[in-house]
Amino acid sequence: MAAKLPELQPLTEMKPFLSVMHAKAHTGKCEVKWGGRSQEGAGNTVGEEVEQVNSFLSRAALTTKYMTKSARADMITVLAMQWNHRKVENLHKTLSKRFVKTTQRAQTEVDNLESLKQELNISLEDTEQWVLEVKQWAATGMLYDHCGIDLVPYFQTFGFMFYDYTLLFLFSRETWSLE
């Protein structure tokens, strides 16, 4: 289809990802690999936009279940068009609010990162390495220490779960520094 309609070419380069709330129900590896907050270039979202649309459309459930198939399709189409119209009408307000919130949150996260770097006496390169290690673990299921030893079995032996990546990597870094 994209070959005949070049304006659709960017759609062939899209990468799927889980919504923020849905990703929480998946395993840690899946959340890191496919979660919306872990994807390069993905914007910050509310988390469940599809659920908002479904909630809006569900108000028609009691009346549409007694309609013919074509009337039901027409009613749902009208409601979907109303949802889209409402979104377009409020887009300027929504984008302005999200911009302000995102700018404030970005500054808060920068401050948090700086305080953590000072508290743990680490550099930006260390944190970038940790991110790479988490992504490696999500892709392969293995986490290697500086000697090339897979640490996952050791953590599993001691009952550690991989839900708190920060704890996992801080713990692994502490054990490395004890050598």
Phi, psi and omega in degrees: 000319182293335178293325181273335179236089185302334180293345178267359182306317180301336180293336180284347182257004181289150178240127181288152172207158181281147174294158186302312182289321181293325181298331181297336181276352180266173177292163180302318180298315181296320180297318179292318185286321188240354182293145182299329181279352181257001185266134177297127176085356179282138179279165177280130182238171176296323176124323184222059180298322179297321179295327178295317178296314180299321178297318179296316182287337183294341179296342179269358187300315184294324182275324184284340182291342178262002181271164173289165182302316182291320179294320179297316179297320178296317181296316180294324177296316179298316179295319178296320177295322177296318178300312180296319179298315179298320178295317180295317181298327183257006186301317182298320178291315182297314180294322178297314179297316180295323178297313180297312180298318181292320177298316178295317181294321179299317179294320178298317180292324175297315178297317178298318180296317179297317180293322176295319179299319179289316181297319183264357180056054180235165179254172177297325178298323177298315181294321177296323177295320179298318178299315178299321180293321178296317179296322177297315179299317180295324182282323188247341185081009181235146177231118184258144172274185184294346179263001180088014180269132178288119184273344185305312180301326179293317179294320179294323178300320182271007174082015178284138174258157184263032179278327181255091184296324181298312179300316181302311185283328175294319179297315181294324179292321179297317181292328177293321185284348180281347184288000000 
